[in-house]
Amino acid sequence: MDYSVGECGLKEVQPSTSSTHDKGRKRSHPQGESSEAHSPVKKPWRDTTQGTNSEQIVLNEVKKIMEQLKDSLNKEDGFHVFLKKKIKDLKRDKREVVGVFGETGAGKSSLINAIIGKKDLLPSGRVSACTAVMIKLEFNMCKQNNEAEIEFIPKEEWEEELRYVSENKTDQEDEEDEYYCDIVEKLSAFYGEEWKNIPAENLMDRKHFREIPEFLNSRRKILPCRSVQDLSEKVVKYTRNGSSDKKGGEVKKWYWPLVKCVTLRVPSYDLHHVTLVDLPGSGDNNKSRDRMWTEVVKSCSTVWIVTEINRAPSKKETWDILESASSLMGNGGECQQILFICTKSDVPDSSTNGREEIIQRNIETKEAVKSKFNKTKKIKKHFGDECLEVFTVSSQEFLQTKLLEPEDTEIPKLQEFLRNLNDNHSETLNYVSGALGILSMIQGARSGAVTDTKTKLRSDLEKKLNELDEIRKPMEETYKAFEKCLTEGVEESETSCEKLLNRFLYPRQQTGRGFHKILKSVAKNGGIYKPKKGKQININVLLASPLTDSIEEEFKKTFPNERKLEPFNGIINTFSLGTEGLTEKYKGVELQLTFLKTEEEKIKTELSKYIREEKKKIYTGLTETIQDTMQKCYEEAAGFTGPGTLENMRKTLEKHVCDSKNIMFKQAKYTMLEQLKELMEYVLKKLDKTLKESIELSQTDDQSLPDVSAQLEQVEKYYHHLKDGTDQTEVDDMDTEASGDQTSPSEENPERNIPPEKDVPGEKKLFKIRTQFIDRVSEPNLDKLLDELLQHRVINDGEMQAAREMTKANKGQELVDMVRRKGSKASEILISALCEVDPFLSKELNLM
């Protein structure tokens, strides 16, 4: 029996104001000058309450089509189940991560506030920054409310820190034990100075965590906020440091010691594919914070280094941050670009009195920073000249022009950089491409193409598949190149390891007592020590350095971070089934070939992402193997106490390295080669298996599948809109065709005088009457509707409270949009409640 899927169409799409969809618009390079002059308009982002971004609507509509299709596949046979899984597996890309490094006072907060046009979002200058807490800034396209999500460290880690203080507590605090002093600072911030008088066993009493019970329950805390200013004020105690003073007889608490990460979400459709992360300068002694820091740095596609302009080329702390993170960002990560941002460029010095002098100083600073970058070998191992761009910015001048023009502040250039980063993201295109392939396969299976044609096509495709062996040869050459480099690295490691270790164990400018504490911390933490100031100490990285040095160039060539370059020197993309060429040869199977083309594109995209993640593990595997081999030695050294501890720790480390050097480095080499081999085999097998399955599926004939011809035509138009840049008017035309709306455009109000629609999904009904509902519903009725939705569990307490605190217009808009996003059932509940609460308006809107 034939049956069809209900059609979905766009309705009332507002013309996009996004520059990304302007037909024929000249695009600028992310960091370069625009090909057209910048307009000195200071408003950085378009008003998110006006209109809807066409890309997001396309994504939502295609998702609806695919969900309806999935629901219609109600047979339990293998092919229907397989199709459901294919729909479920349609992937969306992760966000582009921009990591922002910079010392306290460098102007990070002011910079980010100015760029995104939210003056009060990140607090600056009121309380001292807490360098341990990571702040993520995400942008919502659908939700118009602000919220913060607080992620806490595991309570077991807090208990471990409390135990350390209890076991090492003395009458006189040992200022040379930085780890101890660090925990003491946290205790004073959270409990107040009274913590010293609280018995250790009572520090975990629930009364101390009344405002943050989520910490004890290992849950995240959500803070809904009315405005950006409200958001900023609510998160201060979770992200910043301050004195633990008393207010109204109670100790003012600061929760940052228990916080791992704070995520701020604000409305914006310009940057919905981008996450900005305000990063501490280095990892953290807390394990979970350190793990998160490492993973985020590895995932950054772009890194911003923020420092004041006056000492930008020479400030040691700034360059230390970049050096220490360079291997995690480069070969160990996926960073493509480094933006060195010199702030406070409007602040005059002895040589700058006016605009021209400031601009000249900015030019000289840029050249000096580039020169320093090129001379820093550790950074240059991972990044070429083309990866660096230098900006000289002034957030203050951008907001209140006195001395400089807006374009002189270079804030508009950074805004354009973020827009381009967002617009070049492939989330929607990948999803729509996958949907197009599935719909083509279904319609092709219904078409009943000539069996003989399919058989010949299959034969040609299988011959093409045999060419996969051509990929194996270049991969084997890559393996041999790595083997040669690592062999040289092992020889260098065995020769130099003891010398490298002794350089650390016997520092020239360090007292015995001070170094004893450092070495103790190193041994306790698996060879790693993170001082509050200065570079991180990592014996494992030190010992592995000859090995990593030996493969840096080959690794960068094999696994480039630049998206325009492909892994394994692009050999994966040299293979193709050649479906486009076969279209002319085989008539009547165009749909099957479209499916095969999208499947090939999809598997190559997935493999590219998989390789990007695996290469991080392969690169860090060298250091991790060294750390595993050294672990027993570290534990032994950490166990020494009393007189002679420093000497005993030194001898233990020296002896272990001397005894293990002929095994340890070879083991690291073989581990990397084994990981590399496994990756290559996986890529080849995955390509072969996926394409064989796809060829097999393209042969399917099944007349019982739903007729998706209308949906296929619609999704194909969306696909070409995204891929080729169809303008907004054409998208509106697609919507009109898909929705079948016969209302005359000359009618003054198309929402009135239309009979109630029985078979239209609830969310579509809401969308159709959205504008009139917002304009005409009264505030008392809005509150009643919120109560009804809470009773029916459509919304939660937080959502209701956030909506109640809005103005009437915003409340109506938030209510209807929030419910629409929750689907048909939720939308029908709202419509039913409106008919009960305000029957007169419901009749006017043709809901009853």
C-alpha positions in Angstrom: 0.0 0.0 0.0 1.3 3.5 -0.9 1.2 6.3 1.6 2.8 9.7 1.7 4.5 11.8 4.3 2.8 15.1 5.2 4.5 18.1 3.6 6.4 20.7 5.5 6.9 24.2 4.3 8.4 27.5 5.6 5.9 30.3 6.4 6.3 34.0 6.9 10.1 33.9 6.5 11.4 37.4 7.2 14.0 38.8 4.8 17.4 38.0 6.2 19.6 41.0 7.1 22.7 38.7 7.3 25.5 39.7 5.1 26.3 36.1 4.6 23.3 35.6 2.4 23.6 38.8 0.3 23.8 37.7 -3.2 27.0 38.7 -4.9 28.5 40.2 -1.7 32.2 40.5 -1.7 33.6 38.6 1.2 36.7 39.7 3.1 39.4 37.4 4.4 38.8 36.6 8.1 41.7 38.9 9.1 42.2 40.9 6.0 40.8 44.2 4.8 37.4 43.9 3.3 37.2 44.4 -0.5 34.6 47.0 0.3 35.1 49.8 2.7 33.9 49.2 6.3 31.0 51.4 7.4 31.8 53.0 10.7 28.7 51.7 12.3 29.3 50.6 15.9 26.3 48.3 16.3 28.1 45.0 16.0 25.3 42.5 15.6 21.9 42.7 14.1 18.9 42.8 16.4 18.1 39.1 17.1 14.4 39.9 17.9 13.7 40.9 14.3 13.2 38.3 11.7 14.5 34.7 11.6 17.7 33.4 10.0 16.9 31.5 6.9 19.6 28.9 7.5 18.1 27.9 10.9 14.6 27.7 9.4 15.9 25.4 6.6 17.5 23.2 9.2 14.3 23.0 11.3 12.1 22.3 8.3 14.4 19.5 7.0 14.5 18.0 10.4 10.7 18.0 10.5 10.5 16.3 7.2 12.9 13.6 8.3 11.2 13.1 11.7 7.8 12.7 9.9 9.4 10.3 7.5 10.9 8.3 10.4 7.4 8.1 12.0 5.9 6.8 8.8 8.4 3.9 8.5 6.3 1.6 10.7 7.3 -1.8 9.4 9.7 -3.9 11.5 11.5 -5.4 8.5 15.2 -4.8 8.0 15.1 -2.0 5.5 12.6 0.2 7.4 14.6 -0.3 10.6 17.8 0.6 8.6 16.2 3.8 7.2 15.2 4.9 10.7 18.7 4.4 11.9 20.1 6.4 8.9 17.7 9.3 9.8 18.7 9.1 13.5 22.4 9.2 12.5 22.2 12.4 10.5 25.0 14.3 12.1 25.4 18.0 13.1 28.8 19.5 13.5 30.1 20.8 16.8 30.6 24.5 17.2 33.8 26.3 16.2 35.7 27.0 19.4 37.7 30.2 19.9 40.0 30.1 22.9 40.9 33.4 24.5 44.0 33.6 26.5 45.2 36.6 28.5 46.5 37.7 31.8 44.2 39.5 34.4 43.9 43.1 33.4 44.8 42.6 29.8 41.3 43.7 28.7 39.8 40.3 27.7 36.4 41.0 29.2 36.1 44.5 27.7 37.2 43.1 24.3 34.6 40.4 24.2 31.9 42.7 25.5 32.7 45.2 22.7 32.9 42.6 20.0 29.5 41.0 20.7 27.8 44.3 21.6 26.9 43.3 25.2 28.6 46.0 27.3 27.9 44.5 30.7 28.1 40.8 30.0 31.6 39.9 31.3 32.4 41.9 34.5 35.7 43.8 34.4 37.4 45.9 37.0 34.9 45.4 39.9 36.4 42.4 41.5 39.6 40.6 40.8 39.5 37.8 38.3 39.6 34.1 39.3 42.1 32.6 36.9 41.0 29.0 37.5 37.4 29.1 36.2 36.8 28.7 32.5 34.0 30.8 31.0 32.3 29.6 27.8 30.1 32.0 25.8 27.5 30.4 23.6 24.9 32.1 21.3 21.3 31.0 20.9 19.5 31.5 17.7 16.2 30.0 18.9 16.0 31.1 22.5 15.6 34.8 23.3 16.4 34.5 27.0 19.7 34.6 28.8 21.0 31.9 31.0 24.1 30.6 32.8 25.0 27.0 33.4 27.3 26.2 36.2 29.4 23.0 36.1 31.0 22.0 39.4 34.1 20.0 40.1 33.3 16.5 41.5 32.8 16.7 45.3 35.3 13.9 45.7 38.0 16.2 44.4 37.0 18.9 46.9 37.1 16.3 49.7 40.6 15.3 48.6 41.8 19.0 48.8 40.3 19.3 52.3 42.1 16.2 53.4 45.4 17.6 52.0 45.0 20.7 54.1 44.0 18.8 57.2 47.0 16.4 56.9 49.5 19.2 56.2 48.1 21.9 58.5 50.6 23.5 60.8 50.6 26.5 63.2 52.6 28.4 60.6 51.4 28.1 57.0 54.2 26.9 54.7 54.3 29.6 52.1 56.7 27.5 49.9 54.1 24.8 49.4 52.1 26.5 46.6 49.5 23.7 46.4 48.7 24.1 50.1 48.5 27.9 49.8 46.3 27.5 46.8 43.8 25.3 48.7 43.9 27.7 51.7 42.9 30.6 49.3 40.0 28.5 48.1 38.8 27.7 51.6 38.9 31.3 52.6 36.9 32.3 49.6 34.2 29.7 50.1 33.9 29.3 53.9 35.4 32.7 55.0 38.4 33.0 57.3 36.3 31.1 59.9 37.2 27.8 58.1 40.2 27.5 60.4 37.9 27.1 63.4 35.6 24.6 61.7 36.5 20.9 62.5 37.7 19.2 59.3 35.0 16.6 59.4 32.3 19.4 59.3 33.5 21.2 56.2 31.3 19.0 54.0 28.1 19.7 56.1 25.1 20.4 53.9 24.6 23.8 55.6 27.7 25.2 53.7 26.1 24.3 50.4 22.5 25.6 50.8 22.7 27.9 47.8 24.4 25.2 45.6 22.8 21.8 46.5 23.6 20.8 42.9 27.3 20.5 43.9 26.6 17.8 46.4 24.2 16.0 44.0 26.7 16.1 41.1 24.3 18.2 38.9 24.7 21.4 37.0 23.0 24.6 38.1 21.0 26.6 35.6 20.4 30.3 36.3 17.7 31.9 34.0 18.2 35.7 33.7 16.0 38.6 32.6 18.8 40.6 31.0 22.5 40.6 30.2 23.1 42.8 33.2 21.2 40.3 35.4 23.2 37.5 33.9 26.4 39.2 34.7 25.5 40.0 38.3 24.3 36.4 39.0 27.5 34.7 37.8 30.0 37.0 39.5 30.3 34.8 42.6 30.9 31.7 40.4 33.6 33.3 38.2 35.4 36.0 40.1 37.3 36.4 43.3 36.8 38.9 46.1 37.3 39.3 49.8 35.2 37.1 52.1 33.7 40.0 53.9 30.6 40.0 56.1 27.3 41.4 54.8 24.3 41.7 57.1 26.0 39.5 59.6 26.7 36.7 57.1 29.9 35.8 55.4 29.7 36.6 51.7 30.5 33.4 49.8 32.5 33.0 46.5 31.7 29.8 44.8 34.5 29.8 42.2 36.7 27.2 44.2 34.0 24.6 43.4 33.3 25.6 39.8 34.9 23.9 36.8 33.2 25.9 34.1 30.5 28.5 33.6 28.6 28.6 30.3 26.8 31.8 29.4 24.1 31.7 26.7 22.8 34.9 25.1 20.6 35.4 22.1 22.3 35.9 18.7 21.9 34.4 15.2 25.2 35.8 13.9 27.3 33.5 16.0 25.2 30.4 16.7 28.0 28.1 15.4 30.7 29.7 17.5 31.7 29.3 21.2 34.1 31.8 22.8 36.0 30.4 25.7 37.8 32.6 28.3 40.7 30.3 29.2 43.0 30.4 32.2 46.6 30.8 31.1 47.5 27.2 31.9 46.1 24.1 33.3 45.0 23.7 37.0 46.1 21.6 40.0 42.5 20.5 40.2 42.2 17.3 38.1 38.8 17.9 36.5 39.6 21.5 35.7 42.9 20.6 34.2 41.3 17.8 32.0 38.7 20.2 30.7 41.3 22.9 30.0 43.4 20.5 28.0 40.5 19.2 26.0 39.2 22.7 25.2 42.6 23.9 24.1 42.9 20.9 21.8 39.5 21.6 20.3 40.1 25.3 19.5 40.0 26.1 15.8 41.3 29.6 16.6 43.2 31.0 19.6 43.3 34.6 20.6 46.3 35.8 22.7 45.2 39.1 24.4 47.8 41.4 26.0 48.3 45.2 26.5 50.0 47.0 23.6 52.7 48.7 25.6 54.7 45.5 26.2 53.1 43.1 23.6 56.3 42.0 21.8 58.3 41.5 25.0 55.9 40.5 27.8 57.3 37.2 29.1 54.1 35.9 30.7 52.1 36.4 27.4 54.7 34.5 25.3 55.0 31.8 28.0 51.2 31.1 27.7 51.5 30.8 23.9 54.6 28.6 24.1 53.3 26.2 26.8 50.0 25.7 24.9 51.5 25.5 21.4 51.9 21.7 21.2 48.3 21.2 22.4 47.0 23.7 19.9 49.2 22.6 17.0 50.1 19.0 16.3 48.2 17.9 19.5 45.1 19.9 18.6 43.3 21.5 15.6 44.1 25.2 15.8 44.3 26.8 12.4 44.8 30.5 13.3 46.4 32.5 16.1 45.2 36.1 16.6 47.6 38.1 18.7 45.4 41.0 20.0 47.1 44.0 21.5 44.6 45.9 23.6 44.3 49.5 24.9 45.8 50.9 21.6 44.2 54.3 22.4 46.2 54.7 25.6 48.9 57.4 24.7 52.5 57.1 25.7 55.5 59.4 25.4 55.6 59.0 21.6 51.8 59.1 20.9 49.8 62.3 21.2 47.2 62.0 18.4 45.5 59.6 16.0 48.3 59.5 13.4 51.0 58.7 16.1 48.8 56.0 17.6 48.2 54.4 14.2 52.0 54.5 13.5 52.7 52.8 16.9 50.1 50.1 16.0 51.9 49.4 12.8 55.3 49.1 14.5 53.8 46.9 17.3 52.4 44.5 14.7 55.8 44.2 13.0 57.5 43.6 16.3 55.0 40.9 17.4 55.4 39.1 14.0 59.2 39.2 14.4 59.1 37.8 17.9 56.7 35.0 16.7 59.1 34.0 13.9 62.0 33.8 16.3 60.2 31.6 18.8 61.2 28.1 17.7 58.8 26.2 20.0 55.8 27.9 18.4 57.1 27.8 14.9 57.3 23.9 15.1 53.6 23.9 15.0 52.5 27.1 13.2 53.7 28.9 10.0 53.7 32.6 9.3 50.3 32.4 7.6 48.7 31.2 10.8 49.4 34.5 12.7 47.4 37.8 12.5 48.1 40.7 14.8 45.4 43.2 15.8 45.7 46.5 17.7 42.4 47.2 19.3 40.7 49.7 21.6 37.4 48.6 23.2 37.0 52.0 24.9 37.3 54.0 21.7 35.0 51.7 19.8 32.2 52.3 22.3 32.9 56.1 22.8 34.7 57.6 19.8 37.0 60.4 21.0 40.4 60.0 19.3 40.0 57.1 16.8 37.6 56.2 14.1 35.7 52.9 14.7 37.7 51.1 12.0 40.9 52.3 13.6 40.0 50.3 16.7 40.0 47.1 14.6 37.0 45.8 16.6 35.0 45.7 13.3 37.7 43.4 11.8 37.3 41.0 14.7 33.6 41.0 14.4 33.9 40.2 10.7 36.4 37.4 11.5 33.8 35.8 13.9 31.0 36.2 11.3 33.1 34.5 8.7 34.0 31.7 11.1 30.3 31.2 11.9 29.2 31.4 8.2 31.8 28.9 7.0 30.6 26.3 9.4 29.0 23.4 7.6 26.5 22.1 10.1 23.3 22.8 8.2 24.7 21.8 4.8 26.0 18.5 6.1 22.6 17.7 7.6 20.6 18.7 4.5 23.0 16.8 2.2 22.5 13.6 4.3 18.7 14.1 4.2 18.8 14.6 0.4 20.7 11.3 0.1 18.2 9.3 2.2 15.2 10.8 0.3 16.8 10.0 -3.0 17.4 6.4 -1.9 13.8 6.0 -0.9 12.3 7.5 -4.0 14.8 5.6 -6.2 13.8 2.3 -4.5 10.1 3.1 -5.3 10.9 4.0 -8.9 11.6 0.4 -10.0 14.5 1.2 -12.3 15.3 -1.5 -15.0 17.1 -4.4 -13.3 19.6 -4.7 -16.1 20.6 -1.1 -15.8 21.1 -1.5 -12.1 23.2 -4.6 -12.5 25.6 -2.9 -15.0 25.8 0.1 -12.7 26.7 -2.1 -9.8 29.5 -3.8 -11.8 31.0 -0.4 -12.7 30.8 0.8 -9.1 32.5 -2.3 -7.7 35.4 -1.9 -10.2 35.8 1.6 -8.9 35.8 0.3 -5.4 38.8 -1.9 -6.2 40.8 1.3 -6.7 40.8 1.8 -2.9 44.0 -0.3 -2.9 45.7 2.8 -4.5 45.2 4.6 -1.2 47.1 2.0 0.8 50.5 2.6 -1.0 50.9 6.3 0.0 49.7 5.4 3.5 52.5 2.8 3.8 55.0 5.4 2.7 53.8 7.7 5.4 54.2 4.9 8.0 57.8 4.4 6.8 58.6 8.1 7.1 57.3 8.1 10.7 59.3 5.0 11.5 62.5 6.6 10.2 61.9 9.8 12.2 61.1 8.0 15.4 64.2 5.7 15.1 66.3 8.8 15.0 64.3 10.3 17.9 64.9 7.1 20.0 68.7 7.4 19.5 68.7 11.0 20.5 66.5 10.3 23.5 68.8 7.5 24.8 71.8 9.8 24.5 70.4 13.0 26.0 67.8 11.9 28.5 70.0 11.9 31.6 71.4 15.3 30.7 67.9 16.7 30.2 66.7 15.3 33.6 69.8 16.6 35.5 69.2 20.1 34.1 65.8 20.0 35.8 66.9 18.2 39.0 69.8 20.6 39.7 68.5 24.1 38.9 71.0 26.9 39.2 68.7 29.6 40.8 66.7 27.6 43.3 67.3 27.0 47.0 67.3 23.4 48.3 64.3 24.0 50.5 62.2 25.7 47.8 63.1 23.1 45.2 62.3 20.3 47.6 58.7 21.4 47.7 58.6 21.7 43.9 60.1 18.3 43.3 57.7 16.8 45.9 54.7 18.2 44.0 56.1 17.0 40.7 56.4 13.4 42.0 52.9 13.5 43.6 51.3 14.7 40.4 52.8 12.2 37.9 55.8 14.3 36.9 53.7 17.6 36.4 53.7 20.8 38.4 51.7 23.9 37.7 53.0 27.0 39.6 50.7 30.0 40.0 53.2 32.0 38.0 55.7 30.9 35.4 55.8 27.9 33.1 54.4 24.5 33.8 57.0 21.8 34.8 56.5 18.5 33.0 59.2 15.9 33.2 57.4 13.6 30.8 57.3 16.3 28.1 61.0 17.0 28.8 62.0 13.4 28.4 59.8 12.9 25.3 61.1 16.1 23.6 63.7 14.4 21.4 61.0 12.0 20.2 58.4 14.7 19.5 61.0 16.9 17.9 61.9 14.1 15.5 58.3 13.8 14.1 57.0 17.4 14.3 57.4 18.3 10.6 56.2 14.9 9.3 53.2 15.0 11.7 52.2 18.5 10.6 52.4 17.5 7.0 50.4 14.3 7.5 47.8 15.8 9.8 47.5 19.5 8.9 45.1 21.6 10.9 44.1 23.8 8.0 40.7 22.7 6.7 41.7 23.4 3.1 44.4 20.7 3.4 43.5 17.0 3.8 45.1 14.4 6.1 47.5 11.9 4.6 48.5 14.4 1.9 44.9 14.4 0.5 45.0 10.7 -0.7 41.6 9.9 0.7 39.9 12.5 -1.5 41.8 11.3 -4.6 39.5 8.2 -4.5 35.9 8.6 -5.8 33.1 6.3 -7.1 32.7 8.8 -10.0 28.9 9.0 -9.7 28.7 12.3 -11.6 30.3 10.8 -14.7 28.0 7.8 -14.5 24.8 9.9 -14.6 25.1 10.3 -18.4 25.9 6.7 -18.9 23.0 5.2 -16.9 19.6 6.9 -17.4 16.8 6.2 -15.0 19.0 5.7 -11.9 19.9 9.3 -11.2 18.3 9.1 -7.7 20.4 6.1 -6.8 23.5 8.0 -8.0 22.5 11.0 -5.9 22.3 8.8 -2.9 25.7 7.3 -3.5 27.3 10.7 -4.0 25.9 12.1 -0.7 27.0 8.9 1.1 30.5 9.2 -0.3 30.7 12.9 0.8 29.3 12.0 4.2 31.8 9.2 4.9 34.7 11.3 3.8 33.5 14.1 6.1 33.1 11.7 9.0 36.6 10.2 8.4 38.1 13.6 8.3 36.7 14.4 11.7 37.7 11.0 13.1 41.2 11.5 11.9 41.4 14.9 13.5 40.4 13.5 16.9 42.6 10.4 16.6 45.7 12.4 15.6 45.5 14.2 18.9 45.7 10.9 20.8 48.6 9.7 18.6 50.6 12.9 19.2 50.1 12.9 23.0 50.7 9.1 23.1 54.5 9.6 23.1 54.4 11.7 26.4 51.7 9.5 27.9 53.8 6.3 27.3 56.8 8.0 29.0 54.5 9.0 32.0 53.2 5.4 32.3 56.8 4.1 32.4 57.8 6.7 35.0 54.8 6.4 37.2 56.2 3.8 39.7 59.3 5.9 40.0 57.2 9.0 40.8 55.3 7.2 43.5 58.5 6.0 45.1 60.0 9.5 45.1 56.8 11.0 46.6 57.0 8.6 49.5 60.2 10.0 51.0 60.0 12.1 54.2 62.4 13.5 56.7 66.1 14.4 56.3 67.7 13.7 53.0 64.3 13.7 51.1 65.5 15.9 48.3 68.6 13.8 47.6 66.6 10.6 47.8 64.1 11.9 45.3 66.8 13.0 42.9 68.6 9.6 43.0 65.4 7.7 42.5 64.5 9.6 39.4 68.0 9.4 38.0 68.3 5.7 38.6 65.0 4.9 37.0 65.7 6.9 33.8 69.2 5.4 33.5 67.8 1.8 33.9 64.8 2.4 31.6 66.2 4.4 28.8 66.9 1.5 26.5 63.3 0.3 26.8 61.2 3.4 27.5 61.8 5.3 24.3 61.5 2.3 22.0 58.2 1.5 23.7 56.9 5.0 23.0 58.0 4.7 19.4 56.2 1.3 18.9 53.1 2.7 20.6 52.9 5.6 18.2 53.5 3.4 15.1 50.9 0.9 16.3 48.3 3.8 16.7 49.2 5.1 13.3 48.8 1.7 11.7 45.4 1.2 13.4 44.2 4.5 12.1 45.2 3.7 8.6 43.5 0.3 8.7 40.3 1.8 10.2 40.1 4.5 7.4 40.5 1.9 4.6 38.1 -0.6 6.1 35.5 2.1 6.9 35.6 3.5 3.4 35.3 0.0 1.8 32.6 -1.2 4.1 30.4 1.9 3.9 30.6 2.3 0.2 29.9 -1.5 -0.4 26.8 -1.2 1.8 25.7 2.0 0.0 26.1 0.2 -3.4 24.1 -2.7 -2.1 21.4 -0.3 -0.8 21.2 1.5 -4.2 20.0 -1.7 -5.7 16.9 -1.9 -3.5 13.4 -2.0 -5.0 10.6 -1.5 -2.5 7.2 -0.2 -3.6 5.9 -0.1 0.0 8.1 2.8 0.9 6.4 6.2 1.3 6.2 8.5 -1.7 8.6 11.4 -0.8 8.8 13.1 -4.2 7.5 16.4 -2.8 9.9 16.3 0.1 12.8 15.3 -2.1 12.1 18.3 -4.4 11.9 20.7 -1.4 15.0 19.4 0.3 16.9 19.5 -3.1 16.0 23.2 -3.4 17.2 23.8 0.2 20.4 22.0 -0.6 21.2 24.2 -3.6 20.2 27.3 -1.6 22.8 26.4 1.0 25.5 25.2 -1.4 25.1 27.8 -4.1 23.9 30.8 -2.1 20.3 31.1 -3.4 19.0 34.4 -2.1 16.3 34.9 0.5 13.5 35.6 -2.0 14.0 32.2 -3.6 13.8 30.5 -0.2 10.5 32.3 0.4 9.3 31.1 -3.0 10.2 27.5 -2.0 8.2 27.9 1.1 5.1 29.1 -0.7 5.3 26.1 -3.1 5.9 23.6 -0.3 3.2 25.0 2.0 0.6 25.2 -0.8 -0.7 28.5 0.7 -3.3 29.8 -1.8 -4.0 33.1 0.2 -3.9 36.1 -2.1 -0.9 38.4 -1.2 -3.2 41.4 -1.7 -5.3 40.4 1.3 -4.8 42.9 4.1 -4.5 40.3 6.9 -3.9 36.7 5.7 -4.2 35.4 9.2 -7.9 36.3 9.6 -11.1 34.8 8.0 -9.5 31.4 7.2 -11.4 28.3 8.3 -9.8 26.4 11.2 -7.2 23.8 9.9 -7.8 20.4 11.3 -4.8 18.4 10.1 -2.1 21.1 10.4 0.5 20.4 13.1 0.2 22.5 16.3 3.5 24.3 15.9 2.5 25.4 12.4 -0.8 26.7 13.7 1.1 28.7 16.3 3.6 30.0 13.7 0.8 31.2 11.5 -1.0 33.2 14.3 2.3 34.2 16.1 2.3 37.9 15.2 -1.4 38.5 16.1 -1.1 36.5 19.3 1.9 38.6 20.5 0.1 41.8 19.7 -3.4 41.0 21.1 -3.1 38.6 24.1 -3.4 40.4 27.4 -0.8 40.1 30.1 -3.1 38.5 32.7 -4.0 35.8 30.2 -0.3 35.3 29.4 0.2 34.5 33.1 -2.7 32.2 33.1 -1.3 30.4 30.1 2.1 30.0 31.8 0.3 28.4 34.8 -1.5 26.0 32.5 1.7 25.0 30.7 3.4 24.4 34.0 0.5 22.2 35.2 0.7 20.1 32.0 4.6 19.9 32.4 5.2 21.6 29.0 7.5 24.1 30.8 9.5 24.0 34.0 9.7 26.4 36.9 12.8 28.1 35.6 11.2 28.7 32.2 8.0 30.1 33.7 9.9 32.4 36.1 12.1 33.7 33.3 9.0 34.4 31.1 7.1 36.1 34.0 9.9 38.6 34.5 9.8 39.8 30.9 7.8 42.7 29.4 4.4 41.9 28.0 5.6 41.9 24.3 8.7 39.8 25.1 6.6 37.5 27.3 4.2 36.8 24.5 7.0 36.2 22.0 9.0 33.9 24.4 5.8 31.9 25.2 4.8 31.1 21.7 8.3 30.5 20.4 9.3 28.4 23.4 6.2 26.1 23.0 6.6 25.8 19.2 10.1 24.5 19.7 8.8 21.8 22.0 6.8 20.2 19.2 3.2 19.5 18.1 1.9 18.0 21.4 3.1 21.0 23.4 1.7 23.4 20.8 -1.7 21.7 20.9 -1.8 22.1 24.7 -1.1 25.8 24.4 -3.8 26.2 21.7 -6.3 24.3 23.9 -5.4 26.4 26.9 -5.8 29.6 24.9 -9.3 28.5 23.7 -10.2 28.1 27.4 -8.6 31.2 28.8 -9.5 33.6 25.9 -12.2 32.1 23.6 -12.9 35.5 21.9 -9.2 35.8 20.7 -9.2 32.2 19.8 -12.1 32.6 17.5 -10.5 35.7 16.0 -7.4 33.6 15.3 -9.5 30.7 13.8 -8.4 28.3 16.5 -11.9 27.2 17.3 
